[in-house]
């Protein structure tokens, strides 16, 4: 009986360690995606600003759009993970 309880405790600890590692990996991936999306949208906005002659209007607005979009996706991912847990 005691051996069975220890086995259950060990499995729960291993699952918790894997789950926390999974969260760290997901947050790192989203951080990387946010950085890449921000830089890509900044560059695209700069090109549009040069073509249209609109100073930093498109550059800032597209960068803001990329950051807001990534935060929405991170929030949806976090709520899905909390729902599953």
N, C-alpha and C positions, 0 to 999 in steps of 0.2 A: 504494500500500500504506500509506504513512504517513498519507495523508489519511483512509483508511478507519479506521485505528486511532484517529486524533484524533476522528473522528465517533462511534466507540463510547465513548470516554472522555467526550465531551461528553454523550451520552445518559445514561450512568450517573450523571454528576454531577447532571443535571437531575432524574433519577428520585430520587436521594438527597435533593435539596432538597425535592421534592414530598412525599416520604415523611415527612421530618421536620416539614414544615408540617402534614401530615395528622395526625401524632401530637399536635402542639401543639393543633390544633383539637379533637381528640377529648378530650384531657385537660381543656381549657377547658369543653367541653360537659358532661363528667361532673362537674366541679367545680360548675358552675351547677346541674345536676340534684341533686347532693348537698345544696346549700344550700336549694333549693326544697323538696326532700323532707323535710329536717330541720325547716324552719319549718312546713310543712304538718302533719307528724306531731306537732310540739310543740303546735300550735294544737288539733289534734284530741284529743290527750291532755289538754290543759287543759280542753276542753269535757267530756270524759268524767269527769275528776276533779271538776269542778263539779257534774255531774249525780249522781255516785255518792258524793261527799264523801270521796274517797280521797287527799287531799293531793296530792303530786307524783308519785304512783306511776305512773299511766298516761302522764303527760307525759314523764317520763324514759325509761320503757321503750319507748314508741313512737319517741322520738327516737333512741334507741340502735338500735332495729330498722331505722330508715331509714338510719342511717349504715352499719350492718353490711351491709344489702342493697345499698347503693351500692358499697361496697368489694368485695363479691362480684362484682357486675357489672363493675367496673373490672378486677378480676383476670381474669375470663373474657375480656374484650375484649383485654387485654394479651397473654394467652396465645394467643389467636387471631391477633393481629397478629404475634407472634413466630413462630408456626407458619407463617404465610404468607410471612414474610420468609426 
